Amino acid sequence: MAKDGVKARYVTPPYLTITSPTHFTLLTGRYIENHGVIHNMWFNITTSEKLPYYATQFKNEWWDNGTLPIWITAQRQGLRAGSLHFPGTQSTYQGETQTVKEVEPRFYDQKKPETKWQENVEKVMGTWFSEMDLDFVSLYFGEPDGTGHKYGPDSPERREMVKQVDRTVGYIRSLAEQNGLADSLNIVITADHGMSNVYRNGLVKEITVSRIPGFSFRDIAFHLVDFGLSGMLLPKKGMLDKVYNALKGAHPHLHVFKKEKMPKRLHFANNNRILPIILFSDPGYVINGFLPVQFNAGEHGFDNEEMDTKPFFRAVGPAF
């Protein structure tokens, strides 16, 4: 693709560098604080209810915040759009939905997703573009993220998964050619974020918030921690400064901000859904809540200036 088209040295994703927020930035062109999909998880600070990533895909109000994804913008300009498995696919936006869409199933065959990916490519190239005459399609593969989490980004397992993804990209180009689309179809391949190895060698002081002197979860009304290298806290009334002062400087690899003091370059403050205290760690250090409960070998969610967060970009077609 780089030889026939273009490539970038890297892409700088938005902060917070996790799946749904960054994908919605890809779809909308807006910072996360502007489009409002601020986490993988839907949550309610009044009831303390949280929904996991997959269930949040079906919470329409989480996605439909007044910002239009490219599917709807395209259709309002007279084009036809589709989406297969891309985060945000399930929702409607201002009452509108894509011309055709298919939501990612809850579970894939984790041992051999390449077969299913090829079937999806055949559907998009042979039916959606060729027969249904769509103008734009977003197509999502959830790897090598899952393998990188489980085994680490530098692992042989992750390298083998990248080979599967690479063959699938080749299959996309091959079927574009077979279906007579090569001269008219622009193909863009990128990702939502990168990943770092998690340090667990016995020499690293892990970040466990409950063990920080002066901090107590009794002072917290609601929290989102134990989800990688980032977290958010809602202190109880009158406890904001106490919580902040206990956490600030408590670990050399933990960064703690009141949301109004977040670095402007991160564009992660100006939204009511963002909680008053934001935490993120340096690459390799996960943030635990009460106890160390995270066992992934690879993680993401940290500062988007770190090179490990930055994905690739390749594009080929008549526009490039």
Summary of the structure (lengths in Angstrom):
residues: 320
radius of gyration: 20.6
end to end distance: 10.5
largest distance: 65.6
contacts: 996
relative contact order: 0.18
helix: 31%
strand: 18%
